[in-house]
Amino acid sequence: MTACAVSTKNTSTLDLNQAWQVHPQVSIRPEPFGALLYHFGTRKLSFLKDRRLLEIVQVLSDYPTARQACDVIGVTETELPQFQRALATLRDSQMLIEVSV
């Protein structure tokens, strides 16, 4: 699974125990392959190549942690590291932002 087809930089770990949301300047367009995310501020485009990743991104702001959002979508403990890396890539490209408490 790839969160962003154009990103090749090494991303740091995303804290799954924090609250995250889609940046207010990001538009999500679902597609049969997953989705396109466009950031109007940075003018970056990201491709989500997994429908479950799209579902997680869409519900992130509904849950107090990213881990809970992943649980609701049905991500297993074995799959969690791969989704965590995908979310970190989205964070690094400013598609996701941490929610301040």
MOMO-V936239 format. One record per pair of residues at least 6 apart in sequence whose C-alpha atoms are under 8 Angstrom apart, sorted by the first residue. I is the first residue (numbers start at 1). J is the second residue. D is the distance in whole Angstrom. If there is no record, write none. Layout:
# MOMO-V936239
I:J:D, I:J:D
This chain:
# MOMO-V936239
1:49:6, 1:50:6, 1:82:7, 1:86:8, 2:47:8, 2:48:7, 2:49:6, 2:50:8, 2:86:6, 3:46:7, 3:47:6, 3:48:5, 3:49:7, 3:50:8, 3:53:8, 3:86:5, 3:87:7, 3:89:6, 3:90:7, 4:46:5, 4:47:5, 4:48:6, 4:86:8, 4:89:7, 4:90:7, 5:46:7, 5:47:6, 5:48:8, 6:46:7, 7:89:7, 11:85:7, 11:88:6, 11:89:6, 11:92:7, 12:88:7, 13:84:7, 13:85:7, 13:88:6, 14:84:6, 14:85:7, 14:87:7, 14:88:5, 14:91:8, 15:66:8, 16:65:6, 16:66:5, 16:67:5, 16:84:7, 17:65:5, 17:66:6, 17:67:6, 18:64:7, 18:65:5, 18:66:6, 18:98:7, 18:99:8, 19:60:7, 19:61:7, 19:63:7, 19:64:5, 19:65:4, 19:66:6, 19:98:6, 19:99:5, 19:100:8, 20:60:6, 20:61:6, 20:65:7, 20:66:6, 20:96:7, 20:97:6, 20:98:4, 20:99:5, 21:57:7, 21:60:5, 21:61:5, 21:96:6, 21:97:6, 21:98:6, 21:99:6, 22:57:7, 22:58:8, 22:60:8, 22:61:8, 22:95:6, 22:96:4, 22:97:6, 23:39:8, 23:94:7, 23:95:5, 23:96:5, 23:97:6, 25:39:6, 25:40:5, 25:41:6, 26:37:6, 26:38:5, 26:39:4, 26:40:6, 26:95:6, 27:37:6, 27:38:5, 27:39:6, 27:40:8, 28:35:7, 28:36:6, 28:37:5, 28:38:7, 29:35:5, 29:36:5, 29:37:6, 30:36:6, 30:54:8, 33:48:8, 33:49:6, 33:50:7, 33:51:7, 34:47:7, 34:48:5, 34:49:5, 34:50:5, 34:51:5, 34:53:8, 34:54:6, 35:47:6, 35:48:5, 35:49:7, 35:50:8, 35:51:8, 35:54:7, 36:45:7, 36:46:6, 36:47:5, 36:48:6, 37:45:6, 37:46:5, 37:47:6, 37:48:8, 37:95:8, 38:44:6, 38:45:5, 38:46:7, 39:45:7, 39:94:8, 39:95:7, 44:93:8, 46:90:8, 48:54:7, 52:73:7, 53:83:7, 53:86:8, 55:73:7, 56:69:6, 56:70:6, 56:73:6, 59:69:6, 60:66:6, 60:69:6, 62:69:8, 63:69:6, 70:80:8, 87:96:8, 90:96:6, 91:97:6
